Amino acid sequence: MRILICDDTIAPLTAMKEPIAQLAPGGSTVDILTGTEVSGAARSLEERRRAASGKHSESPPAWGSHPFDGVDLLFIDYNFIELEDAGGLTGSRLAYLARCYSDCKFIVVLNQFGRNRFDLTLRDHPETPANLHLGSDQIGNPGLWGSKDWPEFRPWIWPILPEAVARLERITAEISGALDVKILEFLDLSDRVSVLPRTVRQFLVRDDMTFGKLVIEAENGLDNPDRFFNDSVIARFAASQVSKWLDHLVLAAQDLLIDVPRLLSRYPSLLRNRTFESLHGQPLTPDFVETLELPVYLGEHQFKKADWLPRAAWFRHSLLSDERIQENAETAAPGYELRFAEDASRFIAKEEAASFVADLSSPFVQRFVRKNRGESVEYQPQLRFAL
């Protein structure tokens, strides 16, 4: 992987580079842009933007020659307060320019919402150009980089970064020749769209929206009157936005689709070779989930476009009608003493859990985190604990 970090000062980056280099896949390179290099990179992307829009431009860099071109994983600090010539540049603006006017792949904006924060809304920020928002204090968290040995603080909403980069490239290739295809049809969701609340569907503007039109017409797409400098970025832009919509608005609601923790909570009988209680304290890493050997027939209910989500998902209502699942034949939901901790990616005892209400368009908004959380991570907004 080619990894690039952008910040206004060199000191914080020096501390970040080493843990990233240690955790990234073998053979990865980690480079840094700082100070005037960052503002220069932004100006070059602005030149591409102006040239694409038919405005006067000095000499936009040729495609493939910009420092962001070909970057697999781009980290951008949100605040550029030390840049003397920043001209109001923020990490969010630079992420937008990078997404529209460079060939970079996965974009992470750092510290826009805090250096070490757990987002109790569980929505992340799908409307932004970044693929992920993260506090820089968590850069060295091994749970962000690998599929095993997750520490006690490892939010379930996080992707595994090397896998996320690879998935984004696969889904980009998947729709590169299908930009005129309707999004919901492509994802096999057309006949299920009525289940989605209007607040979720409006992200796609309308139900017949295509991938190509989404990046032009959506509020979170290309700014008006901007135009693309190179059309090769359209598919990646669309793939990025739609995958975030699926993850942070559709799957997070646990209404149309459910993930592994909700599947096991509702149907513990699927754990044929172990008890539900045996999951207590066990991180639900991808490697561990593979050992569960869930029934093969669950594949009939699974969301088939697996690359569009960072974790496996199943259709809730389809599962409810499957009589092969033991709990569907019972009149009451199974009783259990464990709760899934969203901040730890594992089940914990109910007396160890604190409940909060996520900001999601769903009837399933009561979620849990650990009571014993320490003080280093900020859980915000705190109001979510009182609802």
N, C-alpha and C positions, 0 to 999 in steps of 0.2 A: 504494500500500500504506500501511496505517496501522501503524506500528511503535512499540512501547512497550518501554522498558528499565526494569527494577526493580533497585535496589540500596539498600544502607543508607547509603552516603555519596555525596555529589555529585561528588567529585574524579575517581574512575575513570570515571564516566559522561560527564563533559565530554570526555574523551579519546576515548571510544567513539562519541559522537554524530556527530562530523564524518566519520569514514571510512564509517560506515553511511549517512549522508545522501548521500555522494558515490557510493557503490556501488549503492544501492537504485534501483529503477526511477524514472524521472522522475515528478514529481508526488507522491512519497511524503512522508509526514510522520513525523518521529522525535521522540517525546516521552519524558519521563523522570519516573518516580516515585521519590522518595527519602525516607529517614528515616521520619517519622511518616506520610507518604502511603502507604508500603508497608504498614506495620502496619495502617493504617486500611482499606486495600483488602482485606487478609487478614481483618480482623474482619467486614467487610461480606459477604464470601463465606462466612464461618462462620455469619453470621446466615441466609443463604440455606440453608446445610446444615441448621441446626437447625430452621428453619421447614419444610423439606421432610420432615424426620423426625418432625414433629409435636411437637417440643419447644418450650419457651417461647422466643420470639424477640421482641426489641424491635420492630424494623421493618425487615425485609429489603429491600434496594433493589429496586425494580421491574426487571423484565427489560428490558435495554437501557440502563439508567441507570448501571451500574457502569463504572469506568475501563477494565476489561478487555473489556467487551462491544463487539463489533465490531472488535477488534484483529486484524489479519492475522498479525502476527509479534511474539511476546512473548518478550523476553529476560529471564531471571530469574537473578540471581546466587545461588549456592548458600548462601553464608555471610552471615548477617545479624548479625555480631558487634557492630556499632556501634548496633544498635537497642536502646534502653533498655527498651522495652515489647514486645520480640519474643515473649516467652513460649515460647521453644523453636522458633520458626518457622524453617524452612529453605527453601531454594529448591525442594526436592523436594516439601515439603508445600504450598507456594504453587502449584506446578505442578499438583498433584492438585486443589486447590480451583479453580484456573482451568479445568482440563479439565472438571470436573463441574458447576461452578456459575457459569460465565460463558460468553459466546458467542465467546470468542477462538478462533483457529484454530491456527496452528503455534506450538509452544512449544519454546524452546531454554533449557536450564539451563546456566549458565556456571560453570566452575571447581570442579565437584564432584569431579573427578578430576585436577585440575591446571590451571594457567593456559596451559600450552603442551605438550600431551601427545599422543603417538600411541599408540593402543590396539592393542597387538600381539595381543590376543585376536580382533580383527576382529568382535566381536559387538555393539559399542556396548552399550546397556542397554535391550533391548526390553521389559523387565518394568516400567520406570518410566513415569510419566505424561508425561514429556517426549518430544517427537518426535526431539530431537537433544541430545546432550551435547557441549559445546565448551569449549575454553579461551579466555578472553577475549583472549589475545594474537593469536588468529587471526581476530578479528572483521573486520579490514580486509583479509583475504586475498581478492583478486579472484576466485580460483577457487571461493569460496563463494557468489559473487553472480552470476557470468556464465558463459556457455558458450564463451568463447574467452580467449586470453592467460592460460592457467593458469601460475602460477609453479612453481619446482622442487619446493617442498613444497606438495602438494595431495592429501590422501588420497582414494583412489578411493571410499571408503565415504561420503564427504560427498555430500549432495544439493546442488543449486543452489537456494538458498533461495527466490527468487521463484517458480521453477517448482514447488517443493515445496508452497508455500502454495496455488497454483492447483490442483495435483493433489489435495491433501487436500480441497478444496472440491468437486471433480468427483466423487471417489469417495464423499464424504459424500452428495451428491445422488443418486448411483447406487444407494445402499442405503437411502435414507430411506424408501422404500416397500417394502423387502425385508428388514425386520428379522427376519422369521420364516423366512427362507430359510437353508438350511444353508450354512455358509461354504465348505466344500470343493466342494460342488456349484456354487455361484455362481462360484467361481474355476476351474471345470473341472479340479479336481484329485482328484475322488473316485476315479477309476480308477487314480490314481498314488500314492495315499496310502501304500501298502505300501512304497514306496521310502524314505519318510521315517523316520528313526530315532524311536523312542519319545520320546526326550528333546526332539525338535523338535515332535512331534505333541501332547505334553502341554501345550504353551502354549495350545492350543485346548480343553483339558480332555478332550474326547472328539470322535470323528470326525463325529458328527451335530450338533455345536454350531451354533447359529444366531447371527447377528450380535447380535440383541437379548439373548439369554441370556448371551452372552459377557461383556458388561459387568457383569452381575449375578453370575455364577457363577465367573468366572475369578479366580485369586489376584491378578492384576494389574488387576482391574476395580474396581468400586465397593466401598468398604470397608463391611463389615457393622457396624452396621445402617443405613448411610446410604441415602438415597433421593434421586432427582433432583428439583431445584427446577423445572426446565423440561425436558420430554421431548425438546425439539429437539436437545439435546446428545447423545442416545444414539447417533444415527447417526455423528456425528463422533468420539465416543469409540471406537466399534467400528471405524470406518474407520482411525483412527489406530493402534490396537493391531494390527489384522490386517495393515496395510501394513508396520508395523515387523517383525512376525513373518516376512512374506515376504522382506523385505530382509535383515534381520540374522541370521536363522536358516536360511531356505530357500535364498535366492540366494547368500548368503555362503559356504555349504558347497560350492557348485559341484558338486553331486551330481545332484539332480533337474534343476536349471536351471543354465545357464552364461551368462556375460555376454561382452561383446565381447573382452576380453583373452584369455579362455580359448578362445573360438571361433577367434580368429586364431592362437593358439598351436597348437591341435590341427589346424586346417585352413588352413594358409597359402595353399593353392591358391585359396582364396576371394578372395584379393587379386589379382584378374585383371590389373590394370593397374600393379602395383608389386610389389616383392619384400618379403618379410617383414623383411629386414634394413633396408629403407628406413624402417621405423617407429622405428628407434633414436633415442631422445631426443625423440620427437614426443609431446606430451601428447594423450591420447585424449579430447579435448574433444568434446562433441556435434557441434559445427560440423565438426570434422575427420572424425569417424566418418561423417558424411553424405557426405563426398567419396569415401569408399571404394567406393561403388556396389556393395555386396555383391549376389550373385545374388538375383533376385526369388523363386526357389523356396524360399529360406530362410524366407520368411514362413509356409510350411506347418508349420514346426517352432517357430515363435515363440510365446511366452506371450502370449495374446491380450488379457489384462486389463492392458494396458500402463500405465494410470494408477496401478496399484497398486504399481509399482516405479519407482525413480528412473532406471533405465537399461534398455535392451533386454535381453531374456533369451530363451534358446532351450532346449528340452527336450533334455538330453544324449542320452538313449537313442534318441530319435527321429532325431537327427542321425546316430547311429552306423549306422542301418539305411538311410541314403540313399545309394544307389550312384552318384548323380550327383556326389558329393563325391569328388574324386580320392584322398584319403588313405584312404578306406574300402576301396579296392581294393588297398591295399598291406599287406604283412604287418607292417611296423614303423612306429612313430610317426615323424613327421618330425623330423629333427635340426635344431637351430637354436642359435644362440649368444646369444640374447637372453633376458632374464628380465623379468617384469612387476613393477615396483616399486609396491607398494600405497601407499606414502607419497608417490609422485610422479605416479601415474596415467599412467605411460609405460613403455615397454620400455627396458631398459638392457643393456649388455654383461654377460655372466655374471660376469666378473671384477670388475665394479663393484657386484655384488649381494651382500647378506648374507641368509642364509636364517633363517627362524624358523618355529615351529609355532603356527598359530592355534588358538584354543580353540573348535573347531567339531565338531559331530557329523557327521563326514565322513571318507572315506579321503583326501581331497584337502586336507590341512592344511598341507603345506609351502608357504610363501609367501616373498616376498622384499621387502626394502627396500634403500635405497641404503647402501653402505658409508660413503661420504663424506657424513655427515649433518649435520655441524656440531654445536654443543653447545646451541643455543637450545631445541630440541624434546626433550622427555623421551620416550624409547621405553620403555614399561612394559606389563606386567611383564618385566623383563630376563631372567627365567627362560626365557621363550619362545625366546630365542636359543640356549639350551643344550640344548633338548630334541631 
